[in-house]
């Protein structure tokens, strides 16, 4: 156990010394904070426009204006979550790849494995360190963005909002662990580090960008702002009846989307943050029941990738691929 802690400690020290890694993580944090500021300003513009509108109506003798825009603090985090989906996954790949690549480049693996360490000591130490780094990073990003929402957007958080944020942190942490474990496995089993990096990035492109985009494009309701059925003023029962004629098509689209861990992460976080209208202002238990499958999928992806990384990042594999 002490050897695992020693590997983890060295990994954390290496990350702290890496100006590139710190710069990337710092850039992400700044981008997330700026996105909340922009969203807060946008809401302020809408609120001012509504006030001007109601004042004009009042001057005309009309006393039944449209519904006022309402600020839901967690909605301000939408852009930050989308950054985590895309850039966060990419940074997780870079960090996981670097954890193995630097050992191969330094030629320290042969020396390291001359010592009496277990098959899983190296990978457990490195994954444990990266898990701590991602937990700290996600917590800082979420807390910083919410503090920005309170200051810039004058938002007020309830106890339920805090619970939703904690569950969002958990989901984001698991999501980033998946990509780190994937990169560790690919870097461990590839003889050429350039090949490992290319394969990791291609996989990121497919899972994060291509598959979710194809799934969204296949959904006709996404092709019109606000939804196709709403724009056509089709009632919910009629919408259900129409979709019943396309069960095969919808099954194919759903099967495509559930193959992407990114889509599960998006549905999970968007639900808990209330970005999805059906979950907005709903009790946490209700939201959890609605996204249980997505949460389960996140855990299964994490367990699967971590187990694979354990059995691919062993001394025998690393020494063979580092020659």
Backbone torsions as a table, in degrees:
resi	resn	phi	psi	omega
1	UNK	NA	-39.0	179.0
2	UNK	-62.5	-34.8	179.9
3	UNK	-68.6	-37.1	176.7
4	UNK	-62.7	-44.3	178.2
5	UNK	-62.7	-36.3	179.6
6	UNK	-65.7	-42.8	177.3
7	UNK	-63.0	-43.9	180.0
8	UNK	-62.6	-41.8	-179.8
9	UNK	-62.8	-44.1	179.6
10	UNK	-63.9	-37.7	179.9
11	UNK	-65.3	-43.6	178.8
12	UNK	-64.3	-39.5	178.0
13	UNK	-64.0	-39.8	178.3
14	UNK	-62.6	-41.8	179.4
15	UNK	-65.2	-40.5	179.0
16	UNK	-63.4	-31.8	-179.3
17	UNK	-82.5	-16.5	-176.1
18	UNK	-79.6	109.6	179.2
19	UNK	-66.8	-34.2	179.8
20	UNK	-63.6	-48.5	-178.2
21	UNK	-63.2	-45.5	179.9
22	UNK	-63.9	-36.2	178.7
23	UNK	-66.5	-42.3	179.5
24	UNK	-63.7	-45.7	-179.5
25	UNK	-67.5	-37.6	177.1
26	UNK	-65.9	-41.0	177.2
27	UNK	-60.3	-42.3	-179.8
28	UNK	-63.0	-44.0	-178.9
29	UNK	-61.8	-43.4	179.1
30	UNK	-63.9	-43.0	179.6
31	UNK	-61.7	-39.9	180.0
32	UNK	-65.8	-42.4	179.5
33	UNK	-64.9	-43.8	179.5
34	UNK	-61.5	-38.1	-179.8
35	UNK	-62.6	-36.4	177.9
36	UNK	-69.7	-39.9	177.7
37	UNK	-61.1	-44.7	179.7
38	UNK	-62.4	-43.8	179.2
39	UNK	-63.9	-36.9	178.5
40	UNK	-66.3	-42.3	178.2
41	UNK	-63.5	-41.5	179.7
42	UNK	-61.2	-42.2	177.9
43	UNK	-65.4	-39.0	178.1
44	UNK	-60.8	-39.0	177.5
45	UNK	-63.3	-42.8	179.2
46	UNK	-64.8	-39.6	179.6
47	UNK	-65.4	-40.8	178.5
48	UNK	-65.6	-40.7	179.0
49	UNK	-63.4	-38.5	179.1
50	UNK	-66.1	-40.8	179.8
51	UNK	-63.6	-42.6	177.5
52	UNK	-61.3	-40.5	-179.7
53	UNK	-64.3	-46.4	-178.7
54	UNK	-68.0	-36.3	177.1
55	UNK	-62.9	-40.0	178.8
56	UNK	-66.3	-39.3	178.3
57	UNK	-65.8	-41.6	180.0
58	UNK	-62.7	-38.8	178.5
59	UNK	-65.8	-25.4	179.9
60	UNK	-90.6	-1.4	178.8
61	UNK	88.5	9.6	178.5
62	UNK	-92.5	127.8	-176.0
63	UNK	-115.9	14.4	-179.1
64	UNK	-126.5	70.7	-177.3
65	UNK	-74.4	173.5	178.2
66	UNK	-68.9	165.3	-179.2
67	UNK	-64.3	135.5	-178.9
68	UNK	-70.9	146.0	175.8
69	UNK	-64.5	137.9	-176.9
70	UNK	-115.4	133.7	-179.2
71	UNK	-88.1	120.1	171.6
72	UNK	-108.1	108.2	-170.7
73	UNK	-52.1	-40.7	-175.5
74	UNK	-69.0	-21.4	177.8
75	UNK	-64.9	-24.8	-179.0
76	UNK	-67.6	-13.5	-178.0
77	UNK	-89.3	2.1	-174.3
78	UNK	-55.2	-49.8	-178.3
79	UNK	-63.3	-38.9	179.6
80	UNK	-62.0	-40.3	178.0
81	UNK	-66.3	-40.0	178.3
82	UNK	-65.3	-34.7	174.5
83	UNK	-63.4	-41.0	177.9
84	UNK	-62.9	-40.4	178.6
85	UNK	-56.7	-45.6	-170.8
86	UNK	-97.0	-65.0	-177.3
87	UNK	-70.0	-38.0	178.8
88	UNK	-59.0	-43.9	178.3
89	UNK	-62.7	-39.7	179.2
90	UNK	-65.7	-43.6	178.4
91	UNK	-64.7	-35.7	177.8
92	UNK	-64.3	-38.4	176.5
93	UNK	-64.3	-45.1	-179.2
94	UNK	-61.2	-43.5	-178.5
95	UNK	-67.4	-43.1	178.7
96	UNK	-65.9	-42.3	177.4
97	UNK	-61.7	-45.4	-177.3
98	UNK	-64.0	-32.4	-178.6
99	UNK	-60.6	-34.6	179.3
100	UNK	-94.1	-40.5	-175.7
101	UNK	-59.3	-40.8	-177.0
102	UNK	-65.4	-32.8	177.9
103	UNK	-68.9	-38.6	177.7
104	UNK	-69.1	-41.1	-178.6
105	UNK	-67.9	-36.2	179.3
106	UNK	-76.2	-19.3	-177.2
107	UNK	71.2	28.7	-176.5
108	UNK	-91.7	-6.2	-175.5
109	UNK	-64.9	-44.4	-178.9
110	UNK	-60.7	-43.3	178.6
111	UNK	-66.6	-40.9	-178.4
112	UNK	-62.6	-40.9	-175.5
113	UNK	-85.4	1.6	170.6
114	UNK	-75.8	-16.2	177.9
115	UNK	-85.9	154.6	-178.4
116	UNK	-76.6	82.5	177.1
117	UNK	-120.0	154.6	-177.6
118	UNK	-73.6	167.6	-179.8
119	UNK	-61.4	-30.8	-174.4
120	UNK	-106.2	4.6	-176.0
121	UNK	-61.7	-48.6	-176.6
122	UNK	-63.5	-50.1	-175.3
123	UNK	-69.2	-37.1	178.2
124	UNK	-66.1	-39.5	178.4
125	UNK	-64.8	-45.2	-178.1
126	UNK	-69.7	-45.1	179.0
127	UNK	-65.6	-36.7	177.4
128	UNK	-63.2	-41.8	178.3
129	UNK	-65.2	-44.6	-179.7
130	UNK	-66.4	-34.1	176.7
131	UNK	-63.6	-41.1	177.7
132	UNK	-65.2	-41.6	179.2
133	UNK	-61.2	-45.9	-178.0
134	UNK	-69.6	-35.7	177.7
135	UNK	-63.5	-44.1	178.4
136	UNK	-64.9	-42.9	-177.2
137	UNK	-64.2	-49.1	-179.0
138	UNK	-63.2	-41.1	179.6
139	UNK	-62.1	-43.4	-180.0
140	UNK	-64.1	-44.4	-179.4
141	UNK	-61.7	-48.1	-177.8
142	UNK	-65.6	-45.3	-179.4
143	UNK	-66.6	-39.5	179.9
144	UNK	-66.1	-41.0	179.7
145	UNK	-68.2	-37.2	178.4
146	UNK	-70.9	-36.5	175.8
147	UNK	-63.6	-38.1	176.9
148	UNK	-64.5	-40.2	178.7
149	UNK	-63.5	-37.7	179.5
150	UNK	-68.0	-40.6	-176.3
151	UNK	-80.3	-52.6	-174.8
152	UNK	-79.7	-36.2	-176.4
153	UNK	-100.6	-0.5	-178.2
154	UNK	53.7	38.8	-178.6
155	UNK	-82.5	153.0	176.7
156	UNK	-120.7	126.3	-177.3
157	UNK	-98.6	137.0	175.5
158	UNK	-96.4	172.6	177.2
159	UNK	-62.4	-35.9	177.6
160	UNK	-64.8	-39.1	177.8
161	UNK	-61.1	-40.5	178.9
162	UNK	-62.8	-43.0	177.0
163	UNK	-61.7	-40.7	177.4
164	UNK	-62.8	-39.5	179.4
165	UNK	-65.4	-40.4	179.1
166	UNK	-63.3	-40.2	177.8
167	UNK	-69.5	-32.0	175.7
168	UNK	-66.5	-42.2	176.9
169	UNK	-59.3	-43.9	180.0
170	UNK	-61.2	-45.7	-179.4
171	UNK	-64.1	-42.4	-179.8
172	UNK	-66.2	-38.5	178.7
173	UNK	-62.4	-45.9	178.8
174	UNK	-62.5	-42.6	-178.9
175	UNK	-59.9	-45.6	-179.6
176	UNK	-69.4	-33.6	176.2
177	UNK	-62.2	-38.3	178.4
178	UNK	-57.2	-49.3	-176.9
179	UNK	-69.8	-34.5	176.5
180	UNK	-64.4	-44.6	179.8
181	UNK	-63.9	-38.3	177.4
182	UNK	-60.8	-47.1	-178.7
183	UNK	-65.3	-38.4	177.9
184	UNK	-62.0	-44.8	-179.6
185	UNK	-63.3	-45.7	-178.2
186	UNK	-66.3	-42.7	179.1
187	UNK	-65.5	-32.3	-178.9
188	UNK	-73.1	-34.4	-174.3
189	UNK	-95.4	-4.0	-179.1
190	UNK	-98.5	133.2	177.6
191	UNK	-73.5	-32.9	178.5
192	UNK	-106.3	125.8	-178.7
193	UNK	-65.8	-33.5	177.7
194	UNK	-62.8	-38.8	177.6
195	UNK	-63.6	-42.1	179.6
196	UNK	-60.9	-42.6	-178.8
197	UNK	-68.0	-41.2	179.8
198	UNK	-64.3	-45.5	179.9
199	UNK	-61.9	-42.3	179.9
200	UNK	-62.1	-43.8	-178.5
201	UNK	-69.7	-38.2	177.2
202	UNK	-62.8	-42.6	178.0
203	UNK	-62.7	-41.3	176.7
204	UNK	-60.6	-43.9	178.9
205	UNK	-59.6	-44.5	-177.1
206	UNK	-67.9	-49.1	-172.4
207	UNK	-77.2	-38.6	-174.6
208	UNK	-88.0	-39.6	-172.9
209	UNK	-105.9	-49.2	-171.2
210	UNK	-74.2	-56.9	-174.4
211	UNK	-60.9	-48.8	177.6
212	UNK	-60.9	-37.1	-179.8
213	UNK	-67.7	-40.1	177.6
214	UNK	-63.8	-42.7	179.0
215	UNK	-62.1	-42.6	178.4
216	UNK	-66.0	-37.3	-179.9
217	UNK	-67.4	-34.3	179.4
218	UNK	-72.3	-14.8	178.9
219	UNK	-88.4	108.8	-177.0
220	UNK	-62.1	-25.0	-178.3
221	UNK	-71.1	-15.7	179.8
222	UNK	-88.9	-5.1	-173.5
223	UNK	-84.9	-10.0	-180.0
224	UNK	-125.3	131.1	178.1
225	UNK	-54.3	128.5	-178.9
226	UNK	87.4	-8.8	178.8
227	UNK	104.6	136.3	-178.6
228	UNK	-62.3	-46.0	-175.8
229	UNK	-67.0	-37.2	178.4
230	UNK	-67.3	-39.9	-179.4
231	UNK	-65.6	-28.9	177.9
232	UNK	-90.1	0.0	179.6
233	UNK	57.4	45.0	178.3
234	UNK	-93.5	127.7	-179.0
235	UNK	-67.0	158.1	-176.8
236	UNK	-59.2	-44.7	178.1
237	UNK	-59.9	-39.3	179.3
238	UNK	-69.9	-36.3	176.9
239	UNK	-61.0	-43.4	179.0
240	UNK	-63.1	-39.9	179.9
241	UNK	-65.5	-38.7	178.9
242	UNK	-66.4	-45.8	-178.1
243	UNK	-66.5	-24.2	179.6
244	UNK	-63.6	-21.7	178.6
245	UNK	-83.6	-3.6	-178.1
246	UNK	-126.8	37.7	-177.2
247	UNK	-63.6	-39.2	179.0
248	UNK	-64.2	-43.2	178.9
249	UNK	-63.5	-45.6	-179.3
250	UNK	-66.4	-35.0	177.6
251	UNK	-64.4	-41.6	178.4
252	UNK	-64.1	-41.7	179.3
253	UNK	-66.0	-43.0	179.1
254	UNK	-63.8	-40.3	179.4
255	UNK	-62.4	-37.2	178.4
256	UNK	-66.9	-44.4	-176.7
257	UNK	-68.6	-39.3	-176.9
258	UNK	-72.8	-10.0	175.1
259	UNK	-77.2	-9.9	-179.0
260	UNK	-104.7	120.0	177.3
261	UNK	-63.5	-28.3	179.6
262	UNK	-63.6	-40.1	179.9
263	UNK	-66.0	-39.0	177.0
264	UNK	-64.2	-41.6	178.8
265	UNK	-63.4	-42.1	179.8
266	UNK	-63.2	-46.9	-179.3
267	UNK	-63.8	-38.9	-180.0
268	UNK	-63.6	-52.8	-176.3
269	UNK	-71.7	-40.1	179.6
270	UNK	-63.0	-31.5	178.2
271	UNK	-71.0	-49.2	-177.4
272	UNK	-68.8	-28.0	177.1
273	UNK	-85.3	-3.7	178.0
274	UNK	75.4	14.0	179.3
275	UNK	-68.3	-35.1	171.0
276	UNK	-75.7	121.8	-173.5
277	UNK	-54.9	-37.4	-175.6
278	UNK	-66.4	-19.4	-179.8
279	UNK	-106.8	-2.9	-177.3
280	UNK	-65.7	127.4	178.7
281	UNK	64.7	18.7	176.5
282	UNK	-89.8	152.7	177.0
283	UNK	-59.5	152.2	-178.0
284	UNK	-58.8	-37.6	179.6
285	UNK	-61.6	-40.0	178.5
286	UNK	-65.3	-43.2	179.2
287	UNK	-64.6	-43.7	-179.4
288	UNK	-59.5	-42.0	178.9
289	UNK	-62.1	-34.9	-178.2
290	UNK	-75.4	-26.3	-176.2
291	UNK	-116.5	17.0	-178.5
292	UNK	-57.2	-41.8	-179.7
293	UNK	-62.0	-40.2	179.4
294	UNK	-68.1	-40.3	177.1
295	UNK	-63.9	-42.2	178.2
296	UNK	-62.6	-41.6	179.1
297	UNK	-62.0	-41.6	177.7
298	UNK	-59.0	-45.3	179.3
299	UNK	-64.8	-40.7	-179.9
300	UNK	-66.4	-40.9	175.6
301	UNK	-60.9	-42.6	-178.8
302	UNK	-65.4	-47.7	-179.9
303	UNK	-62.2	-44.4	-179.0
304	UNK	-61.8	-47.7	-178.2
305	UNK	-69.1	-35.8	178.4
306	UNK	-67.4	-41.1	178.1
307	UNK	-63.8	-43.4	178.3
308	UNK	-61.0	-42.4	-179.8
309	UNK	-65.8	-33.6	177.9
310	UNK	-62.6	-40.9	-174.9
311	UNK	-90.5	-8.7	175.9
312	UNK	-101.6	-17.4	-178.0
313	UNK	-106.1	58.0	177.9
314	UNK	-106.9	160.0	-177.9
315	UNK	-51.9	-43.2	-176.7
316	UNK	-62.2	-44.0	-179.6
317	UNK	-68.6	-44.5	-177.4
318	UNK	-65.3	-42.2	-179.4
319	UNK	-67.8	-34.8	179.0
320	UNK	-69.5	-41.5	-176.4
321	UNK	-83.6	-9.6	-179.9
322	UNK	-92.7	-4.9	-179.3
323	UNK	-83.1	NA	NA
